[in-house]
Amino acid sequence: MPGTAPAAQPAADPGTVPPVHVTIVLPCYNEQDHVIDEVERITKAMDNSGKSYELLAVDDCSTDATLARLEEAAPRFPHMRIMAFQHNSGSGTVRRIGSQQARGDIVVWTDADMSYPNERIPDLVDILDTDPSVDQVVGARTTEEGTHKLLRVPAKWFIRKVAERLTNSRIPDLNSGLRAFRRDVSLPYLRLLPPGFSCVTTITIAFLSNQHPVHYMPIEYSKRAGKSKFHFTKDAYRYILQVLRMVMYFNPLKVLMPLALWLIGIGLLKGVFDMVVHIGYFANNTIMIFVTGLIIASLALLADLIVRSRGDV
């Protein structure tokens, strides 16, 4: 992101850095009271699993002591690598840069707010290790514990149903923050990630739209520690736009052609009605509806041609 200069710990000699299998990207923003508890939980689970890993803790220019706590605890966690952003860039930017700089074959995204069962990260990785046909594993939450619950639940249900319709896939949880995926599969799509929370929606739709199998593992979801950074009105609006944007990027016919066909059909029926009621006369709105449908259909075909010639789908 322009203007963002992540400052990482000094890199070791590549010849002395052992290879790792899993990179866990942990965005941290104003999590001073619990970030070390989360780091301990993740590292304990990964140490017990026996998998080689690195924990990439990215401080997104916190205004509290989050970065200081991470740096103070660093000697206790030899597998932790700290990266510090000079400007607040959003969780999507953190996850994008963290995934691009990951050394592991498998990348795990999670949060540092104690809401996700991070002790189950090895379970997500195991699914990818044992089933080569799966490219992403999502922790599908069985409960909703966020703020604005009465508004979030129906809004998220509606957005999820739109995404299911547009991707022809069943999606138990569209925007879970806990997921693991194959890094090499994700690389072409990382540039599409928006800076905010809808990055998790984007990576889900990108995989589904390109026939990369996604597996959903039920998980418990706890009330977050600290203050939520989610703003219902602004972020819900961004979620809807991002779903439409991603499907338009990969399959514009899904978005535009149904509307075009409806308008053309309505225009034809209205034209028949006009001919019966007003013989030899078409109303102006009949012509406008029909022509609008033709224009949208033409745009849909043109957009689809651009997508097919792009070479990354």
Disulfide bonds with the S-S distance in Angstrom:
none
